């Protein structure tokens, strides 16, 4: 007869504790890979709220329905364990204006406003409602000054303005001219920005160029770079990706990649080899015949999308088509976009808009009424 063995009570307890710890570790590891994204619908008095969190992009997106108008906002944040983050909403209404003041322990946003059922930036509100919400808004400072033919209003940004032979650099109290050419060059359509660099072809050459100038916008250092290939002026800029600039030479049916900080270049597409375009950081193959048939542009990922429609500028969030009007002015063109900031021209005046300060007047220059294509570069790079 076989001898039966019984586990001691202490051994059973130890085994149970081991299993519990093992299960806890497994659950913890699984939780690391589990998405925290969610969508949650709830009502708060007369407001219908949709609360959404995208764990991958770490952004909250809200839609708030009041009187059949859908207001929306985004808030960039790491995951918050709580939900129903909006605790109260105060409304202000008068003269066809409505503004909703959001109260939350976790998210912050300026008032969400509308005029005659259309969404508008809170800084555009007038009358009685404006008096109610002013304390919740911030405005940038205006300090008027002049420099040569420029009327200056706000110089907090690092702005490079093409001035025929080079760039005029304006930032705070700094005014500097960076000479590049001996002759007047009125248009520089192939000049382009890659991170902290502006790359300018040698426009003193004739039909093609084999030299470019590289201007470091942080240090103001200017370099000459002798190219490996001749590029026709019958070309256009596709865009930039990472640290590279991509140019399509229509005449020679070639796509080039230029890496200015390394002064390296290569052919990435030709009549015998498909080219490359980038769509939200994802590369796609494309034939050179397509690339030379029209102007393609790289698309860049951004939670904030600015659209110019009938000279009116609108902001939308993520992939949603809820438009907010951000200016009452007639916009000529968009100059530059970075996150929620957009720079644009109104006749001869450069403006900037962001969510914090609304619309800010920057510089006026009479020449921009006649020529304003690709002549302004903004340095919003953080120095390393």
PyMOL commands that set and color helices and strands:
alter all, ss='L'
color gray80, all
select helices_A, chain A and resi 9-33+122-124+127-136+288-293+366-369
alter helices_A, ss='H'
color red, helices_A
select strands_A, chain A and resi 38-44+47-54+59-66+69-76+86-94+97-104+112-115+118-120+145-147+150-152+158-162+166-171+174-179+192-194+197-201+208-216+222-232+235-241+244-249+254-259+264-269+275-279+282-286+304-309+312-317+324-325+333-338+341-346+349-354+358-365+376-379
alter strands_A, ss='S'
color yellow, strands_A
deselect
rebuild
show_as cartoon
